[in-house]
Amino acid sequence: MVESHAAALARKKPGELAVKAEMGGGHVSVAPHGAHSSAARGKRRMCAVRTTREFGMKAMVLKGKNTPLALETVPDPVPGPGEAVAKVLACGAGLTIHHTRTGRVPVEYPRILGHEITGEIVALGQGVSGLKIGDSVTAYFYLTCGHCYWCRVNRETLCDHFGGYVGREVDGGYAEYIKLPARNFLKLPPGLDWRKHPAEVAVITDAIATPVKVIRRARVTPYDTVAVFGAGGGLGVHMTMVARWACARKVIAVDVMASKFEACLKAGADAAVDASEGKVAEQLLELTGGKGVDVAIDFVSSTSTLEAGLAALGKGGRLVSLGGNSQPFRVEPAQALRKEIEILGSRYATRQEVLDSLDLVARGELFPLVTEKVPLEQAEAIHQRLDKGLVTARAALVMG
């Protein structure tokens, strides 16, 4: 456990050793109690590492492509300048991590995965402002610069100096502690019971924030019928929930697993289409009296789902693709022209959209659905279920 330097000194007896993280060099030094002057302590922030356990934290580590997650003891994270460390209470488990495990996206091994966290700040590096020890926080998934044109206009997902992702380019939340650039920690608003519901609070940053962005990108109104492809997945269920919150006239869930329709209907869907039966566009047209849907939101983004979504669009329809699939799909220019169809890509969420989503849950307007919660040690088991599509909505790791 990492605690403030001041707190550590307050409870130590004369002659005991204080273990300090030297912020300038990012290394750990051991000095006798009282060896540093108050002026030196004021010059640079320090943190003390609890000495009641062996050095190191538990973490689930990915050592290579398509290898099982392994429980290991790794060094405690020490914050450098501009960084902070948080104790992890919970971390969401989803298919974004699946892409990393399977090697679909590049990553350097070994790596600690996970980006949707509920945490508590326990250490600060030199020069950090806006955070203090004890702050309850979550994490912003993207590593962005904060000063390019796109960051300045609140579209961080298009950052010109994009540095990658939490849990890919830097170690993530499948551990007892997480170290990140301080700007990637977002403070939780009052009203969120993060101690009682750490798993649900953790997934807000993606499961709620990503759909909130889609609603804005697609300009969903109370006059619109919305179809959600991949509605039974972790994001899909929450997309139906957020579409209902946005007062869409009708919300239709589309999935190949009929067993997930009950959750979709409870989340806000008015009807469901079993995509395993084929003829998805025809079924959607039938449900809309031949008019077609106004917005088709595709979390699968395969050739078949994208073409079905396009075929099901009515006049002025918008197709939103969120899947990272590289499969091409066919667009008929005459149809796009005649109906004035729009094709949109939507990627994660801005920092403000994450903050807005946290506020929505804090106000009681939305609440994420986490159906499976397991301890850190069972991360591999829950990912086996996720890989097989056996988890409805979201799963999360909850630290002991």
N, C-alpha and C positions, 0 to 999 in steps of 0.2 A: 504494500500500500504506500502511496506517495502522499506526503503531507507537507504543509508549509514549514519553512525553516524556523520561523518564530515559534510555531506550535511545538516543534521538536525540541528547541532549546528550553522552552518553558517547563517541559516535563523531564528533562535530563538532570542528573545529579552531577556535581563537579567531578571532573576527571573522566566522564564518559565521552565516548567518541560521537561526534555528529557527522553523519554521512551526507555530503553536499554535492549537488550537481553544479559544476562550474559552467556557467552559461557561455562564457567566452569561447571555450574550446570544446564544449559538449562532452567532457569526460567526467568521471566521478573521482573525487579526491576525498581522503579521510584526514580530518584535522582534529586535534584536541579541542574540547569545549573551551570557548573563549579565545581561541587563537586568532580569530579575525576581529578587527575593530568594527565598531558600529558604522564608521564612515565607509569601510569597505563593504559592509553588508548593504548599505544604502546605495552604493554605486552599482551593484549588480544583484539581481534577484536570484535567490537560491531555493532549493527544495531539499527536504530531508527524506530519506527512504527508510521506511520502518525496518528495524533490525530484529524484529521478533520472528521473522521467517527467513529462509534462505533467499539470497538474491535471485530474482527471476520471477516471472509470471507464467501462468498457464496460458497456452494459446493453441488453437487448431491451425496447423501449418500445412499448406499445399507445397509439396516438394517437386512436383512435376506434372506434366500433362496427363490427364486421366488417371491420376493416382489418388488413393484415399486420403482424406484429411487426417493428419496425425496429431495426437495430443502431445505437446512438448512443453518443457520449461525453457523459456527464452529470457534474455536480459530485460530488466525493467527499462521502459523507454525514458530517456532523459531529454528534456526540452532544450533545444538550442535557441539562439536569438530568433524572436518572432514566432516561436512555437509554444504549444501548451500540451499538457497531458491530462486526460480525463479517465476516471474510473468508469468502466463499462458496466451498466446494469442490465442491458439487453441489446440484442442486435438482430435485425431482420434477416431472414433467410429466403432468398428468392432466386428466380431464374437468371438474373443478371450475373450471379455468382456461378451458375451453371456454365455460362459461356466462358468464364475464366477457367473453370476446372477442365473443360474439354479442349482447351487450347484454341477456341474460336477467336479469342482476342489475345494479343501478345502480353506476356507478363514475365518478369524475372523471378526465378525461384531461388530460395524458398520465399513464400509470400503468405502473409496473414490476410485473409479475405474479409469481406463484410463492410458495409458503409452506412447502414441505417441504424443509428445508435441512440440510446438514451444514456447519458453519462453525467458525471459530476467532476468539475475541474479540481485537480489536486496539485498541479504544479504549473508554473509559468516561466517562460524563458525571458531573457533580457529584451527590453523594449516593447513588451506586450501591454497594450492598454485595452480597455473595454471589457476585460474579463477579470474575475477575481476568484480566489480559492473558494470552493463551495458552490459556485454557479452551476445550475442545472442546464445541460446543453444537449443539442443534437449535432449532426454533422451535415455540411453541404457536400454532396457527392463529387462535384467537379473541382479540380485544382485549376483555378483561374488567376489571372494576373491582377485584376481589379483596377487597371488603369488604361487599358486599350479602349478604342472607340466603342466596341460592343459591350464591354463591361460598364463603361460610363453611361450607356443608354439603357442599362438594365436588361441586356440580352447576353448574359454571361455564357450561355451554352454555345455561343459563336465566338468565344474569346480568341483573339489573334495569337495569343501566347499560351494556348491551352496546354496544361501540364499533365493531363491524364486524370485518373480517377482514384478516389480513396478505395483501398482494397486491391488495387492493381499496381499503380506506380509507387504508392506508399502503403505501408501495412495498415490493415483495417481493424474492424471491431470484433473479430472472432478471438478475443483475448480478454484478459482481465483489465488491461489498460490500453489506451490508444493515444499516440502522439500525432498531432497534425499541425499545419500552419494555423496560428491562432485565428485567422480570419475564416477558417473553415468550420469553426465551432459557432453555432448559432444558439443564443440563449433562449430558453423556453419561456413562454409567456405565463403570467399568473393565470390560474384556473385549470392548468393541466396537472392532473394528479399523477405525476411521473413516478412517484414511489410505489403507488398502488398498481399502476398500469404501465410499467416500463416497456413491455413488448409492444403494446398498441401505440404508445407515444413514439417509439423508435421508428415504426414503419410509416408514420405520417409524411416524412420527408420525400418519400417516393410514391407509396401507394395512394396517397391523397394528392400530393403536390403535382405529380405527373398528369392525372386526370383534370385537375384544376386548370393547368396550362392548356390542355386539349380543348376544354370548354371555351376558353378565351380565343385560342387559335381558330377554332371552327365557328366561332360566333354563334353558339347555340342559344336559341331563344325559346320562349314558351310556345311558339308556333311550330317548332321543329320535331320531326320524328328521327330518333337516333338509333342506329344499329351498332352493336358492339361485337366485333369478331374476336374470338378468344375470350369470351365473357367469363368463363369459369376459372381463369387464371388469377394470380395475385393482383395484377393491375386491372384485369377485366372486370372482376367483381366490383372493385372500387370505382371503375369507370361508370358502371350502371348506377352505383350509389350517387356519384357526383352529378351525373346527368339528371337524375331524379331531383337532387338538390337544386339544380339549375332550372327546374320547372319545365324540362322538355315535355312536349305534348304527349309523346309516346316513346318508350325505351324498349328495344328488342334485343335480347341476348342471343348470340349465335355461338355455338360451340359443338365440338364433335363428341363430347361426353355428357350425355343426358343426365347423368348422376349429379352434375353440378348445377342443374337448372333451379333446384329448390333454393340454393343460396343466392342465385342471381335474382330470382323473383322476390326473395326477402329483402335483398339489397335495393330493389327499386325497379326491376324490369317488369314491364306489363305483359310481355309474351316472350317465348323462346323458340328458336329455330334449331332443329337437330341437323347440324352440318354433315353428319355421317351418312345421312340419307341422300345427300347430293341436292342439286337444283336449289341452291340457297337463294339465288336472286329471284327465282320464281316464287319461292315461299315468302320472301320479303315483299314482293310486289302484291301478292295475295293479301298479306296482312295490312297493306296500306291502300287497299282498294284500287290497285293499279297505278297509283300516283308515284310510288317509289319513296325512298327515305331521303331526308334532307341532309343527314350527316351519317357517313359510314366510318367508324373508327376501328382500325385494324391493328391488333397487337400481334398477329401472326405474320402478316405481310408476306405470304407466299404468293406464287403466281396465281393459284386458284382463288385464294381469298381476296386478293386485290382486284382481280377481274370480276369476281362475284359482287364485290362492293361497288365497283363502277357500274355494272349492269343494273344494280338495284337503285341507283341514284335517280331522283326525280329532277325536275327543272331547278337550276341554281344549286344543285347538290354539291357537297364538299366531302372528299375522301381524305381521311387523315391516316397516314402510315407511321407506326411507331416501331415496327419490327426491324431488326438489323439484317434482315434477309437480303441476299444479293441477287435473288432470282429476278429476271426481267419479267415484265407483264405488258400486255397489249392494250393500247388506248386507241379507240377509233376517233380520229380527228373530227369527223362529221358529227358524231354523237356529242363529243365535248363541245363543239361549236354550237350545235343546236340547243343543247341544254345549259350552256354556259357553266360547265362543270369545273370545279377547282380541285386540284390535287395538292395536298399539303404534307409536309414532313413536320413532325413534332418530336423534340428531343428533351427528355427530362424536364426541368423547371428552372426558372430563375431563382435567385436568392429571395427576391421579394415574394414570389409565388410560394416558396417554401414557408416563409414567415406568415403569409396570408393563410396558408393551410393549417399551420399550427394554431393560429387565432380562431379559425373556423371550428376546430375541435375543442379548443378551450371554451368557446361560447356555446358548445353543445349542439352546433348545427350538423356536424358529421362526427362519426366515430369509426375508426378502422376495424376491420374484421380479421382477427388473428385466431385461426382455428387450432393450431398446434404449437405448443410451447415446450421446449426441451432444454436441459442443461447443456452447457458448453461441450461437455464430453460426448454428447450424442449428435453433434453436428453432421458427421458422416451419415448417420442413419436417416436423419431428416432430409438430407440431400438425395439419398437414394429414393425416397418417396417423392420428392419434388421432381426428380428426373423422369419418373414414371407417370407423372401427372396425377398423383394420388392425393395431393394437397389442394383443398379448395381455399380460395382467398390466400392469406398469408400465413407463414410460419415464422417462428422467432426463437433465438437462443436466449435464455434467461440465466444470468450468472448467479451462483449461489451466494 
